[in-house]
Amino acid sequence: MAHAVGLADILRTHGRPYLASHVLSAVQEKAWRSIVACRTAVLGGHVECCDHCGMLRYLYHSCRNRHCPQCQTRAKEAWLAARQRELLPVPYFHLVFTLPHAINGLAGCDSRALYALLFNAVSATLNEFAANPRWLGGTPSFTLVLHTWKQDLGRHIHVHALVAGGALAAGGNWVNSKRGFLFPVRALSGVYRGKFLDALNAARKAGSLRHDCAKSDTAWRDLFAKLRRHDWVVYAKQPLGGPAQVLEYLGRYTHRVAISNERILGMEGGIVRFRMRDSANGNRKKVVQLAASEFIGRFMQHVLPNGFKRIRHYGLIGPAHKAANLAAARAALEAPVPDLVLVESVTEFMRRVASIEWLNCPHCGEGHFVVVEALPPSPLPRPPPQGPP
C-alpha cells in the first residue's frame, strides 16, 4: 500500500531548495521543525508488545504545534469538551467578518498588529449592536476564531463569530434575538469597516506599522482608497440548533490548519497536488497543482505570530467574571447547571474516533498491547516495527 503524502513529507523532500532562497522567521522555523519531527524518533516515544503473539509496534510522540495537521484532533476534542459547560440553551448564529484582499501586503509584514485590530473591531462591533436596545440591549456571549487562508492556501483574512442568540440585560433578564435574525448585516458591515479603518489609521500614527506603505502618505492614501472602494460585507449563516449541533459546527473551525493531510493527494516531479472546494463554482471539488516551493511558501504565510491567540471569548464568556456571568444567564433562562465534563482518556478517545479497540493487536486479534520500552528522543532513525518473532 502506497504511503500517503502529508505536509511533513513535502517539507522534508522539498525543504532544502526552498530554504536556500527563503528566510524563515523564528516562529516559522519552529513550526517547520515541529511538523517535520512530529511522530518520528526525533521526539521519542515508546515500544508496545502484544501479550499474546509478541508483535511489536513503535509509537512516537506528537509535536503538539498548533500548525501541525497531525496534532489538532485531540486538541480540538479536549477544547470542545471544555466549551460544553459554556453553551447556553438558545439558538446560535454564525457570522463571518472578512478583510479586503487589498490589505494582504500589510498583513504579510504587520500580521500581529493587523490581526489584533481585526479582533478588536469585530468584538467592539458585536458588543455595540448587542448593547443597543433596538436589537438586544444587554451583554452578549460570543467566540471569535481567526482564519487567514483560502482553500488554495492564498491569504484570506477573516474571523468566524459564533454568537448566542440573545443577551443578558442589566436587570438580570434574558433578551432573545428578534425577527429571526441577530443583527442587520448591512448596518453591521458599515460599523465594522469604520471601526477597523479608524483603528488602522491610529496604529499608523502611533508608529505601530512597519510596512512601507505606512511610511508614505501617498501610498497610505492609495491603500485607504482601495479599502473604501469595497463593501465590507459581513456574511451571516442560518441560526444553529441546540448545543450538540453548535459544538459539532464549532469544531469545524476552531483547530483547523491551513491544509489537512487528507487534502494532499501527492507530489511528483516537484509538483504538489491537493484538493480544494471551488466556491466560485458551487463548492465543487477540484484538484490544484502547485510547484512545491509555491506550496510551501503559501503554507508558511499562515503561521501565526508567537503566542498570538486565534480563539478568543467575549461578553458573558470573556475571561473576567465568566462563572458569575454564565450563572446569571442560566438563572435568567431557567436552565440547569451542566454536569462536569470529563475529558476522555487517550484509550477512550481512540476507540471512539477511530472506531477500533486501540489496545487490541491487529495481527492476532486476541492479545493486547503493553508498553515494554521507552524511546528517548533521537536524531537517528529507528528500525521499523517488527512482526511476530
C-alpha positions as CSV (number, residue, x, y, z in Angstrom):
1,M,0.0,0.0,0.0
2,A,1.4,3.4,-1.0
3,H,2.4,5.8,1.7
4,A,0.0,8.8,1.9
5,V,1.8,12.1,1.4
6,G,1.5,14.6,4.1
7,L,2.7,18.1,4.8
8,A,5.8,16.8,6.7
9,D,6.8,14.7,3.6
10,I,6.7,17.8,1.4
11,L,8.8,19.8,3.8
12,R,11.4,17.0,4.1
13,T,11.5,16.4,0.3
14,H,11.5,20.0,-1.0
15,G,12.6,21.9,2.1
16,R,16.3,22.3,1.2
17,P,15.8,24.2,-2.1
18,Y,13.0,26.3,-0.6
19,L,15.2,27.3,2.4
20,A,18.1,28.1,0.0
21,S,16.1,31.1,-1.3
22,H,13.8,32.0,1.6
23,V,14.4,33.2,5.2
24,L,12.0,31.9,7.9
25,S,11.0,33.9,10.9
26,A,11.7,32.3,14.3
27,V,8.1,31.2,14.7
28,Q,8.0,29.8,11.2
29,E,11.3,27.9,11.8
30,K,9.8,26.4,15.0
31,A,6.7,25.3,13.2
32,W,8.7,23.8,10.4
33,R,10.9,21.8,12.8
34,S,7.9,20.6,14.8
35,I,5.9,19.4,11.8
36,V,8.9,17.5,10.3
37,A,9.7,15.9,13.7
38,C,6.1,15.0,14.6
39,R,5.5,11.3,15.4
40,T,9.1,10.4,14.5
41,A,12.1,9.1,16.5
42,V,13.3,12.7,16.9
43,L,10.7,13.3,19.6
44,G,11.0,9.9,21.3
45,G,8.1,7.6,22.2
46,H,7.7,4.0,23.4
47,V,7.6,0.4,22.2
48,E,4.5,-1.7,22.7
49,C,4.3,-5.5,22.6
50,C,1.3,-7.8,22.1
51,D,1.0,-10.0,25.2
52,H,-0.3,-12.9,23.0
53,C,1.8,-13.1,19.8
54,G,4.7,-10.8,20.6
55,M,4.1,-8.3,17.8
56,L,5.9,-5.0,18.4
57,R,4.9,-1.5,17.4
58,Y,6.7,1.8,17.7
59,L,4.7,4.8,18.7
60,Y,6.3,8.3,18.7
61,H,5.3,11.5,20.4
62,S,3.3,14.3,18.7
63,C,4.8,17.7,18.4
64,R,1.6,19.5,19.5
65,N,2.4,22.5,17.4
66,R,-0.9,24.3,16.5
67,H,0.1,24.5,12.8
68,C,0.7,20.7,12.5
69,P,-2.1,18.9,10.7
70,Q,-1.4,15.7,12.7
71,C,-1.9,17.2,16.1
72,Q,-5.3,19.0,16.0
73,T,-7.9,16.3,16.5
74,R,-7.1,15.5,20.2
75,A,-6.7,19.2,21.0
76,K,-10.0,20.0,19.3
77,E,-11.8,17.3,21.3
78,A,-10.5,18.5,24.6
79,W,-11.3,22.1,23.8
80,L,-14.8,21.3,22.7
81,A,-15.4,19.3,25.9
82,A,-14.4,22.4,27.9
83,R,-16.8,24.5,25.9
84,Q,-19.8,22.3,26.7
85,R,-20.1,24.0,30.1
86,E,-20.3,27.4,28.5
87,L,-23.1,26.9,25.9
88,L,-26.5,28.3,26.7
89,P,-29.8,26.7,25.7
90,V,-30.5,29.3,22.9
91,P,-30.0,29.3,19.1
92,Y,-26.6,30.3,18.0
93,F,-25.6,32.5,14.9
94,H,-22.5,32.2,12.7
95,L,-21.2,35.4,11.3
96,V,-18.0,35.9,9.2
97,F,-16.1,39.2,9.1
98,T,-13.6,39.5,6.2
99,L,-10.8,41.9,5.4
100,P,-10.4,43.0,1.8
101,H,-7.5,41.5,-0.1
102,A,-6.0,45.0,-0.6
103,I,-4.7,44.7,2.9
104,N,-2.9,41.4,2.3
105,G,0.5,43.1,1.8
106,L,0.2,44.9,5.1
107,A,-0.7,41.6,6.8
108,G,2.4,40.0,5.5
109,C,4.6,42.5,7.3
110,D,2.5,43.5,10.3
111,S,0.4,40.4,11.0
112,R,0.3,40.7,14.8
113,A,-0.9,44.3,14.8
114,L,-3.4,43.7,12.0
115,Y,-4.9,40.6,13.5
116,A,-5.2,42.3,16.9
117,L,-7.0,45.3,15.2
118,L,-9.4,42.8,13.5
119,F,-10.3,41.1,16.7
120,N,-10.9,44.5,18.4
121,A,-13.0,45.8,15.6
122,V,-15.2,42.7,15.4
123,S,-15.7,42.4,19.1
124,A,-16.4,46.1,19.5
125,T,-19.0,46.0,16.7
126,L,-20.8,43.0,18.2
127,N,-20.8,44.4,21.7
128,E,-22.1,47.7,20.4
129,F,-25.0,46.1,18.5
130,A,-25.9,43.8,21.4
131,A,-26.0,46.8,23.8
132,N,-28.3,48.7,21.6
133,P,-31.9,48.3,22.9
134,R,-33.2,48.3,19.4
135,W,-31.6,44.8,18.9
136,L,-30.9,43.2,22.3
137,G,-30.0,45.7,25.0
138,G,-27.6,43.6,27.0
139,T,-24.3,41.7,27.3
140,P,-23.8,39.1,24.5
141,S,-21.9,35.9,24.5
142,F,-19.6,35.1,21.6
143,T,-16.4,33.3,20.4
144,L,-14.2,34.6,17.6
145,V,-11.9,32.3,15.6
146,L,-9.2,33.8,13.2
147,H,-8.6,32.1,9.8
148,T,-6.1,33.5,7.3
149,W,-6.4,31.2,4.3
150,K,-8.4,30.3,1.3
151,Q,-8.8,26.7,0.0
152,D,-5.9,27.2,-2.4
153,L,-3.7,28.4,0.5
154,G,-3.8,32.0,-0.7
155,R,-4.2,34.7,2.0
156,H,-7.8,35.4,3.0
157,I,-8.1,37.0,6.5
158,H,-11.4,36.6,8.2
159,V,-12.9,35.9,11.6
160,H,-15.6,33.4,12.3
161,A,-18.0,34.6,15.1
162,L,-20.3,32.2,16.9
163,V,-22.8,34.3,18.8
164,A,-25.5,33.3,21.2
165,G,-29.0,34.4,20.1
166,G,-29.7,36.9,22.9
167,A,-28.1,38.9,25.7
168,L,-28.3,39.3,29.4
169,A,-29.9,42.6,30.3
170,A,-28.7,44.8,33.2
171,G,-31.8,43.9,35.1
172,G,-30.9,40.2,35.1
173,N,-33.4,39.1,32.4
174,W,-32.5,37.4,29.2
175,V,-33.4,39.2,25.9
176,N,-33.9,36.9,22.9
177,S,-33.0,37.9,19.4
178,K,-35.8,39.4,17.4
179,R,-37.2,38.8,13.9
180,G,-35.4,35.5,13.4
181,F,-32.0,37.1,12.9
182,L,-29.4,38.6,15.1
183,F,-28.3,41.9,13.7
184,P,-28.8,43.5,10.2
185,V,-25.7,42.7,8.2
186,R,-25.6,45.8,6.2
187,A,-25.5,48.0,9.3
188,L,-23.1,45.6,10.9
189,S,-20.8,45.8,7.9
190,G,-20.6,49.6,7.9
191,V,-19.9,49.9,11.6
192,Y,-17.2,47.1,11.4
193,R,-15.5,48.8,8.5
194,G,-15.5,52.2,10.2
195,K,-14.0,50.8,13.4
196,F,-11.3,48.8,11.7
197,L,-10.2,51.7,9.4
198,D,-10.2,54.2,12.3
199,A,-8.0,51.8,14.4
200,L,-5.7,51.1,11.4
201,N,-5.2,54.9,10.9
202,A,-4.5,55.3,14.7
203,A,-1.9,52.4,14.5
204,R,-0.1,54.1,11.7
205,K,0.0,57.4,13.5
206,A,1.3,55.7,16.6
207,G,4.2,54.1,14.6
208,S,3.0,50.6,15.2
209,L,3.2,49.5,11.5
210,R,6.4,48.6,9.7
211,H,5.1,48.1,6.1
212,D,6.5,50.5,3.5
213,C,3.1,51.9,2.7
214,A,2.7,53.1,6.3
215,K,5.8,55.3,5.8
216,S,4.5,57.2,2.8
217,D,1.5,59.5,2.9
218,T,0.8,58.9,-0.8
219,A,0.9,55.1,-0.5
220,W,-1.3,55.2,2.6
221,R,-3.9,57.3,0.9
222,D,-3.9,54.9,-2.1
223,L,-4.4,51.9,0.3
224,F,-7.3,53.6,2.0
225,A,-8.9,54.5,-1.3
226,K,-8.8,50.8,-2.3
227,L,-10.2,49.7,1.1
228,R,-13.1,52.2,0.9
229,R,-13.9,51.1,-2.6
230,H,-15.1,47.7,-1.3
231,D,-18.3,46.9,0.6
232,W,-17.1,45.1,3.7
233,V,-20.0,42.6,3.7
234,V,-20.4,40.5,6.8
235,Y,-21.6,37.1,5.9
236,A,-24.4,35.6,8.1
237,K,-25.4,32.0,8.1
238,Q,-28.7,30.4,9.3
239,P,-29.1,30.1,13.1
240,L,-27.8,26.9,14.6
241,G,-29.8,24.4,16.7
242,G,-29.1,23.0,20.1
243,P,-25.8,22.5,22.0
244,A,-24.8,19.3,20.2
245,Q,-25.2,21.0,16.7
246,V,-23.3,24.1,17.9
247,L,-20.4,22.1,19.2
248,E,-20.2,20.0,16.1
249,Y,-20.3,23.1,14.0
250,L,-17.8,25.0,16.1
251,G,-15.4,22.1,15.8
252,R,-15.1,22.6,12.1
253,Y,-13.4,26.0,12.6
254,T,-11.5,26.1,15.9
255,H,-8.5,23.9,15.4
256,R,-8.3,23.8,11.6
257,V,-5.0,24.4,10.0
258,A,-4.4,25.9,6.5
259,I,-4.4,22.5,4.9
260,S,-5.1,19.0,6.3
261,N,-3.1,15.9,5.2
262,E,-6.3,14.4,3.9
263,R,-6.5,17.1,1.2
264,I,-2.9,16.4,-0.1
265,L,-3.1,14.0,-3.0
266,G,0.5,13.5,-3.9
267,M,3.8,15.1,-5.1
268,E,5.6,14.2,-8.3
269,G,8.5,16.0,-10.0
270,G,8.4,19.0,-7.8
271,I,4.6,19.5,-8.1
272,V,2.2,19.1,-5.2
273,R,-1.4,18.2,-5.9
274,F,-4.2,18.9,-3.4
275,R,-7.9,19.0,-3.3
276,M,-10.0,22.1,-2.7
277,R,-13.6,23.4,-2.8
278,D,-14.2,25.9,-5.5
279,S,-16.6,28.5,-4.0
280,A,-17.0,30.2,-7.4
281,N,-18.5,27.0,-8.8
282,G,-20.9,25.9,-6.2
283,N,-18.2,24.5,-3.9
284,R,-17.3,21.8,-6.3
285,K,-14.2,19.9,-5.5
286,K,-11.2,20.3,-7.9
287,V,-7.5,19.4,-7.9
288,V,-4.9,22.2,-7.7
289,Q,-1.3,21.7,-8.8
290,L,1.4,24.0,-7.4
291,A,5.2,23.9,-7.5
292,A,6.5,22.6,-4.2
293,S,8.2,25.9,-3.4
294,E,5.0,27.9,-4.1
295,F,3.0,25.4,-1.9
296,I,5.4,25.7,1.0
297,G,5.5,29.5,0.7
298,R,1.7,29.7,0.8
299,F,1.5,27.4,3.8
300,M,4.2,29.3,5.8
301,Q,2.4,32.7,5.4
302,H,-0.3,31.3,7.7
303,V,2.0,30.6,10.6
304,L,0.7,32.8,13.4
305,P,2.9,35.2,15.4
306,N,4.4,33.6,18.5
307,G,1.8,33.4,21.4
308,F,-1.0,35.0,19.4
309,K,-4.4,33.7,20.5
310,R,-6.5,32.9,17.4
311,I,-9.6,31.8,19.5
312,R,-11.0,34.4,21.9
313,H,-14.1,34.7,24.0
314,Y,-16.1,37.8,24.8
315,G,-19.1,39.1,26.8
316,L,-20.5,36.6,29.2
317,I,-17.8,34.1,28.4
318,G,-14.9,36.6,28.5
319,P,-12.2,35.7,31.0
320,A,-13.3,38.2,33.6
321,H,-16.2,37.0,35.8
322,K,-17.2,34.2,33.4
323,A,-18.5,31.9,36.0
324,A,-20.7,34.5,37.6
325,N,-22.0,35.8,34.2
326,L,-22.9,32.3,33.0
327,A,-24.6,31.5,36.3
328,A,-26.7,34.7,35.9
329,A,-27.6,33.9,32.3
330,R,-28.7,30.3,33.2
331,A,-30.8,31.7,36.0
332,A,-32.5,34.1,33.6
333,L,-33.1,31.2,31.2
334,E,-34.1,28.8,34.0
335,A,-31.5,26.4,32.7
336,P,-29.8,23.8,34.9
337,V,-26.1,23.9,35.6
338,P,-24.4,21.4,33.2
339,D,-22.7,18.3,34.5
340,L,-19.0,18.4,34.8
341,V,-17.4,17.3,31.5
342,L,-14.7,14.7,31.9
343,V,-12.0,14.8,29.2
344,E,-11.7,11.3,27.8
345,S,-8.6,9.1,28.3
346,V,-6.4,8.6,25.3
347,T,-7.7,5.0,25.0
348,E,-11.4,6.0,25.1
349,F,-10.7,8.7,22.6
350,M,-9.0,6.4,20.1
351,R,-11.8,3.8,20.5
352,R,-14.5,6.4,19.7
353,V,-12.8,8.4,16.9
354,A,-11.0,5.6,15.1
355,S,-13.8,3.1,15.8
356,I,-11.2,0.5,16.9
357,E,-10.1,-1.2,20.1
358,W,-6.8,0.7,20.2
359,L,-5.1,-1.7,22.5
360,N,-6.1,-4.8,20.7
361,C,-3.5,-6.5,18.4
362,P,-4.4,-6.3,14.7
363,H,-2.1,-9.3,13.9
364,C,-3.6,-12.0,16.1
365,G,-6.8,-10.3,17.2
366,E,-6.5,-11.8,20.7
367,G,-3.7,-10.1,22.5
368,H,-3.4,-6.6,23.9
369,F,-0.5,-4.2,23.6
370,V,1.5,-3.3,26.7
371,V,4.4,-0.8,26.9
372,V,7.7,-2.6,27.1
373,E,10.3,0.1,26.4
374,A,10.6,3.9,26.5
375,L,12.3,5.5,23.5
376,P,14.3,8.6,24.3
377,P,14.4,11.4,21.7
378,S,16.9,10.5,19.0
379,P,18.0,12.2,15.7
380,L,18.8,8.8,14.3
381,P,16.1,6.7,12.5
382,R,14.7,3.7,14.4
383,P,14.1,0.3,12.9
384,P,10.6,-0.3,11.6
385,P,8.1,-2.2,13.7
386,Q,8.8,-5.9,13.6
387,G,6.4,-8.8,13.1
388,P,6.0,-11.7,15.5
389,P,9.2,-13.4,16.4
